[in-house]
Amino acid sequence: MKTSQTKDYRFWKYTNKFWRVAILWILLCGSSSWILAQGKPIAVLEYFDNSKGIEIQDADGFKMVEVYFGMQLSEGDRIRTTASTAELRLSPHGSIIKLARNTEFRIESLSGGKSLDTNAFSLASGKFRTVVARKPGTAYEVRTPSAVCGVRGTDFGMEVLEGVREGVAIREGVVEFAKKTGERISLTAGQAADAFAPVFQPIPLTPEQIEELFKDLAFEKLNPANVPREVPPPKVETPPPPPPKTEVPPSPPKPGPFDFLKDRLAMEIGSVTINKQTYSRLILQPTLSIGKLRAALYLPIIYSGDLFNPNDYYRPKGNNEWSFGTDKNWNREPDEGVKDLFRDLALKIQYIEYGSQRDPFFFKVGNIHNITLGHGSLVRDYANDTDFPAVRRVGVNVGFDLGPVGLEALTADLAEPEIFASRIYLRPFYPWKLSLGFSAALDSDPAGDLPALIGTTPVSPIIQSVDPMPVTLGVDLDLPILQGDLVSFVLFADAAGLIPYLRREFNASVLGTRGFITKALFDQTDGTLEVRNYGLMAGALGNISLFNWRLEYRQYHGIFRLGYFDSLYDRSRPLEAKKILDYLANPSDPAYDKITLGVYGDGGFTLFKKLTFKMGYFWPWEMEGNTIRASDNDQLDLYLLLDKGLLPVAPFSGMRFSLLYRRSQFMPTILHGESKNLELFDANTVVKGELVYPIAPTLDVAISFTTTVDRDSSGAILYDPDGKPKRSTSIGIETRIHF
């Protein structure tokens, strides 16, 4: 008979055995999990040259707070370089990757991770080079917006310029290059191809061309010689085959002239309406790009009848831009000859630019538009190309950001430097982003374009003889509360004002007859200091994911307005000179004692870098004494861009459409346009529209529409009997050829 003690003994015996097996199983599972974890595929950030110029987001879109050497990246991570390069090493495979500046790159999958045998990456824009470890059974592919590279080789590079080029160049090995339309080619060492080329085929490269393509993709830290390679099978000695008797292998074709011109020259042929007259035009646009430095020339021949007769050429502001000073008398007026030579040379610049506004240093020479300094109390959305092509200007926008201090400045026209603006800002508690800014902007010759008549009223010669200058000054405070790609929130406040400057005596002025008229801003009457012609602004701006927004309160007084130098300023500057003298002669006029106040808001978004929409509106009121009423000086801003590639279906994939509409006195036009003699497309409006439609890989048809003001042969603005600038519609139809 079995006793209870025997049963207890057996129970504990089997229980102990169970727990020993369970513990052994847990240890085995844990150790195997630990071993597998140690072999998890990663990409290691081995090198970068500027921590402020590189940004990394994880698979969920969250920005990494800190970027450091040895940082481990995994599947789904996105690397964006702006002012930095980057070098990655894949572990445990050993392949290495070099990212150039201004590149967006994503790790889709790593061999041994989501995919057992494939390393996959995507290149949205920019340039990269990779040296691939040759490991049997492992695939390696890179995707671009229009193509896929399947790699069977070792060393190659790729470049993506959105809507322009998606190219591959091979230093060593073999790459299968396939377009998403199904076309496929095989590239070997010394060959290149472009998915956007008219003919999708391998292009042989010389060693010099290879070095040129890879010159900015050299590794700084990682060594391509250390990338693991397959052990080659032992060679079997075999006698060499007899040499061919007569056949000679063909030499690779030499690059032709069009290979050089393809990315460096564009041409436009068509017609354009300027000042109600239709011209033909032929424009050559050579371009050059070296790293972050980009340049293009603008060589136009705009003629009314005979292409080979310079007398038939359109002359902006009365200037023969192809004379280069030869139409001046250098013996009598050498300064005029030099001035004309410089002006004509400057007008041949379409742009010269280095970097962008987010870089530590940048500059741009050429057409400048939508330039805002600080929060825009003085300069907001200024453009020197409002009346292009009737009037062409070559402006300069330059700036730097050293962290504790920064500066941005602009001038509207190198050929006739008259409008200047600058803003310097300090961050006293850097790296905290709280900043204090000081701005100044002026127009040195607003009366220069005054005509003899405004409507039927003769213009007083006193205006040009006194030669007044509007000088504006501002101070601003910028306080970031949140800063990130997903959410940002910034508070700001600005104060600004106007101080006229008179070059010569103006005896009719009651505030001062010459020099800086400070009483126009600070006037002391009966011991009381009164501030006039000022502006105040406060609000917040930021973003929520892709949506950018801004909301601000505005208040300004007298002849000053916030955003004094805006997109319409070049059209109104002659009237601004007249307004200054009228004010100085009679500052007690009730018309100059109004306070305009209101709320401005705007918002917009960009999707896929191909769809952009932005809209803003200023709703103003006027306060005169204790009376508040709605003001007519509202403003609507509207911008839409549908870029190439937004519609992926041919032939619309290469189509581009843009529209800019900016108008003051918008609601009065809608409600009382006829009674107030206002139209949706009058001189108070900036409208620019363009539709580009590709009809061949190297040929586009473009239709453009814009409104301009009428000018006489000297460039002076013409006015109607109501004192408003006359306006014209400029329509351009042209064929654009790009090689």
Long-range contacts (C-beta under 8 A, 24 or more apart in sequence): 39-92, 39-112, 40-74, 40-112, 40-113, 41-74, 41-90, 41-91, 41-92, 41-93, 41-110, 41-111, 41-112, 41-113, 42-72, 42-73, 42-74, 42-90, 42-91, 42-110, 43-72, 43-73, 43-74, 43-77, 43-88, 43-89, 43-90, 43-91, 43-97, 43-107, 43-110, 44-70, 44-71, 44-72, 44-73, 44-88, 44-89, 44-90, 44-91, 45-69, 45-70, 45-71, 45-72, 45-73, 45-79, 45-86, 45-87, 45-88, 46-70, 46-87, 46-88, 46-89, 46-221, 46-222, 47-85, 47-86, 47-87, 47-220, 47-221, 47-222, 48-81, 48-84, 48-85, 48-86, 48-87, 49-84, 49-85, 49-220, 50-83, 50-84, 51-84, 52-83, 52-84, 52-360, 53-81, 53-82, 53-83, 53-84, 53-101, 54-79, 54-80, 54-81, 54-82, 54-84, 54-86, 55-79, 55-80, 55-81, 55-82, 55-485, 56-80, 57-485, 61-485, 61-486, 62-486, 63-484, 63-485, 63-486, 73-107, 74-107, 74-110, 74-113, 75-107, 75-108, 75-109, 75-110, 75-113, 75-114, 76-106, 76-107, 76-108, 77-106, 77-107, 78-104, 78-105, 78-106, 78-107, 79-103, 79-104, 79-105, 79-106, 79-107, 80-104, 80-105, 81-126, 82-356, 82-358, 82-359, 83-355, 83-359, 83-360, 85-220, 87-219, 87-220, 87-221, 87-222, 89-222, 90-119, 90-133, 93-119, 93-133, 93-135, 93-138, 93-228, 94-133, 94-135, 94-226, 94-227, 94-228, 95-119, 95-130, 95-131, 95-132, 95-133, 95-140, 95-227, 96-130, 96-131, 96-219, 96-222, 96-224, 96-227, 97-121, 97-128, 97-129, 97-130, 98-128, 98-129, 98-130, 98-217, 98-218, 98-219, 98-222, 99-126, 99-127, 99-128, 100-126, 100-127, 100-128, 100-216, 100-217, 101-126, 101-216, 101-291, 101-292, 102-126, 102-292, 103-127, 103-128, 108-143, 111-135, 111-138, 111-139, 123-158, 123-160, 124-160, 125-160, 125-161, 125-162, 125-609, 126-159, 126-160, 127-157, 127-158, 127-159, 127-160, 127-216, 127-217, 128-157, 128-158, 128-217, 129-155, 129-156, 129-157, 129-158, 129-214, 129-217, 130-155, 130-156, 130-157, 131-155, 131-224, 131-227, 132-173, 132-227, 133-227, 133-228, 133-229, 134-228, 134-229, 134-230, 135-228, 135-230, 136-230, 144-195, 145-645, 146-179, 146-180, 146-195, 146-196, 147-177, 147-178, 147-179, 147-180, 147-195, 148-177, 148-178, 148-180, 149-175, 149-176, 149-177, 149-178, 150-175, 150-176, 150-178, 151-175, 151-176, 152-176, 153-188, 153-189, 154-227, 154-229, 155-224, 157-213, 157-214, 157-217, 162-609, 162-610, 162-643, 162-644, 162-645, 163-643, 163-644, 163-645, 163-654, 164-196, 165-194, 165-196, 165-263, 166-194, 166-195, 166-196, 167-192, 167-193, 167-194, 167-195, 168-192, 168-193, 168-194, 169-205, 169-210, 169-213, 169-214, 171-210, 171-214, 196-697, 197-697, 198-696, 198-697, 198-698, 203-259, 204-252, 204-253, 206-255, 209-255, 216-291, 258-739, 261-739, 262-738, 262-739, 263-287, 263-289, 263-739, 264-288, 265-738, 265-739, 266-736, 266-737, 266-738, 266-739, 267-736, 267-737, 267-738, 268-702, 268-734, 268-735, 268-736, 268-737, 269-734, 269-735, 269-737, 270-702, 270-732, 270-733, 270-734, 270-735, 271-732, 271-733, 271-734, 272-302, 272-389, 272-730, 272-731, 272-732, 272-734, 273-728, 273-729, 273-730, 273-731, 273-732, 274-302, 274-314, 274-389, 274-390, 274-708, 274-728, 274-730, 275-390, 275-708, 275-710, 275-711, 275-728, 276-710, 276-728, 277-304, 278-304, 279-303, 279-304, 279-314, 280-304, 280-307, 281-734, 282-307, 285-350, 292-354, 292-355, 292-359, 293-352, 293-353, 293-354, 294-351, 294-352, 294-353, 294-354, 295-349, 295-351, 295-352, 295-353, 296-349, 296-350, 296-351, 296-352, 296-366, 297-348, 297-349, 297-350, 298-347, 298-348, 298-349, 298-350, 298-392, 299-348, 300-389, 302-389, 315-713, 316-347, 316-389, 316-390, 316-391, 316-392, 316-715, 317-391, 317-711, 317-714, 317-715, 318-713, 318-714, 318-715, 319-343, 319-344, 320-344, 321-347, 321-348, 342-414, 342-415, 343-415, 343-416, 346-394, 346-414, 346-415, 347-392, 347-394, 347-415, 349-394, 357-399, 357-408, 359-401, 360-400, 360-401, 360-402, 361-399, 361-400, 361-401, 362-398, 362-399, 362-400, 363-396, 363-397, 363-398, 363-399, 364-396, 364-397, 364-398, 365-394, 365-395, 365-396, 365-414, 366-394, 366-395, 367-393, 367-394, 367-395, 368-395, 368-396, 368-397, 368-410, 368-412, 369-567, 370-567, 371-397, 371-410, 373-408, 373-410, 373-421, 373-422, 373-423, 373-439, 373-441, 374-423, 374-425, 374-437, 374-439, 374-474, 374-476, 374-478, 374-494, 375-476, 375-478, 375-492, 375-494, 375-537, 375-541, 375-552, 376-562, 376-563, 377-439, 377-474, 377-476, 377-494, 377-495, 377-496, 377-535, 377-537, 377-562, 377-563, 378-421, 378-439, 378-440, 378-441, 378-472, 378-473, 378-474, 378-496, 378-563, 378-564, 378-565, 379-410, 379-421, 379-439, 379-441, 379-563, 379-564, 379-565, 379-566, 380-562, 380-563, 380-565, 380-566, 381-563, 381-566, 381-567, 381-637, 381-662, 382-410, 382-412, 382-421, 382-565, 382-566, 382-567, 382-569, 383-567, 383-686, 384-412, 384-413, 384-570, 386-567, 386-568, 386-570, 386-571, 386-686, 386-708, 387-570, 387-571, 387-708, 387-709, 388-706, 389-730, 389-732, 390-708, 390-711, 390-728, 390-730, 391-570, 391-708, 391-711, 391-715, 403-427, 403-430, 403-431, 404-428, 404-430, 406-435, 412-570, 416-445, 417-444, 418-443, 418-444, 418-445, 418-446, 418-448, 419-443, 419-444, 419-565, 419-569, 420-444, 421-565, 425-478, 433-478, 433-480, 433-483, 434-477, 434-478, 434-479, 434-480, 435-477, 435-478, 436-475, 436-476, 436-477, 436-478, 437-474, 437-475, 437-476, 437-477, 437-478, 438-474, 438-475, 439-472, 439-473, 439-474, 439-475, 439-476, 439-496, 440-471, 440-472, 440-473, 440-474, 441-471, 441-472, 441-564, 441-565, 442-469, 442-470, 442-471, 442-472, 442-501, 443-469, 443-470, 443-565, 443-569, 443-573, 443-576, 444-469, 445-469, 446-470, 446-573, 446-574, 446-576, 446-577, 447-574, 447-577, 447-578, 448-574, 449-573, 449-574, 449-711, 449-715, 449-716, 449-717, 450-574, 450-577, 450-578, 450-716, 451-574, 451-712, 451-716, 451-717, 451-718, 451-719, 453-719, 454-719, 454-723, 455-719, 455-720, 455-721, 455-722, 455-723, 456-721, 457-723, 459-578, 462-506, 462-508, 462-581, 463-577, 463-578, 463-581, 465-504, 466-502, 466-503, 466-504, 466-505, 466-506, 466-581, 467-502, 467-503, 467-504, 468-500, 468-501, 468-502, 468-503, 468-506, 468-577, 468-580, 468-581, 469-500, 469-501, 469-502, 469-503, 470-498, 470-500, 470-564, 470-576, 470-577, 470-580, 471-498, 471-499, 471-500, 471-501, 471-516, 472-496, 472-497, 472-498, 472-499, 472-560, 472-564, 472-565, 473-497, 473-499, 482-542, 486-544, 486-545, 487-542, 487-543, 487-544, 487-545, 488-542, 488-543, 489-540, 489-542, 490-540, 490-541, 490-542, 491-539, 491-540, 492-537, 492-538, 492-539, 492-540, 492-541, 492-552, 493-537, 493-538, 494-535, 494-536, 494-537, 494-538, 494-562, 495-534, 495-535, 495-536, 495-537, 496-534, 496-535, 496-537, 496-560, 496-562, 496-564, 497-521, 497-531, 497-533, 497-534, 497-535, 497-560, 498-533, 498-534, 498-558, 498-559, 498-560, 498-564, 500-580, 500-583, 500-584, 502-584, 506-581, 506-584, 508-581, 508-584, 508-585, 509-581, 509-584, 509-585, 510-584, 510-585, 510-586, 510-587, 511-584, 511-587, 512-584, 517-584, 520-583, 520-584, 520-587, 523-587, 531-557, 532-557, 532-558, 532-587, 532-592, 533-557, 533-558, 533-559, 533-560, 534-558, 534-560, 535-560, 535-561, 535-562, 537-562, 539-600, 546-605, 546-606, 546-607, 547-603, 547-604, 547-605, 548-603, 548-604, 548-605, 548-614, 549-601, 549-602, 549-603, 550-600, 550-601, 550-602, 550-603, 550-616, 551-599, 551-600, 551-601, 552-599, 552-600, 552-601, 553-597, 553-598, 553-599, 554-596, 554-597, 554-598, 554-599, 554-600, 554-618, 554-620, 555-595, 555-596, 555-597, 556-595, 556-596, 556-597, 557-593, 557-594, 557-595, 557-596, 558-583, 558-592, 558-593, 558-594, 559-583, 559-592, 561-596, 561-633, 567-662, 567-686, 568-662, 568-664, 568-684, 568-686, 571-683, 571-709, 571-717, 571-725, 572-725, 574-716, 574-717, 575-723, 590-624, 593-624, 594-622, 594-623, 594-624, 595-622, 595-623, 595-624, 596-620, 596-621, 596-622, 596-623, 596-631, 596-633, 597-621, 597-622, 597-623, 598-631, 598-634, 600-635, 602-637, 604-639, 608-646, 609-643, 610-642, 610-643, 610-644, 610-645, 610-646, 611-641, 611-642, 611-643, 611-646, 612-639, 612-640, 612-641, 612-643, 613-639, 613-640, 613-641, 614-638, 614-639, 615-639, 617-666, 632-665, 632-667, 632-668, 632-676, 633-664, 633-665, 634-664, 634-665, 634-666, 634-667, 634-668, 635-662, 635-663, 635-664, 635-666, 636-661, 636-662, 636-663, 636-666, 637-661, 637-662, 638-662, 651-693, 651-694, 651-695, 654-693, 654-694, 654-700, 655-691, 655-692, 655-693, 655-694, 656-690, 656-691, 656-692, 657-689, 657-690, 657-691, 657-692, 658-688, 658-689, 658-690, 659-687, 659-688, 659-689, 660-686, 660-687, 660-688, 660-689, 661-685, 661-686, 661-687, 662-686, 662-687, 663-687, 677-722, 677-724, 681-707, 681-727, 681-729, 682-707, 682-724, 682-727, 683-707, 683-709, 683-724, 683-725, 683-726, 683-727, 685-727, 692-736, 698-737, 698-738, 698-739, 699-735, 699-736, 699-737, 699-738, 700-735, 700-736, 700-738, 701-733, 701-734, 701-735, 701-736, 702-732, 702-733, 702-734, 702-735, 702-736, 703-731, 703-732, 703-733, 704-730, 704-731, 704-732, 704-734, 705-729, 705-730, 705-731, 705-732, 706-730
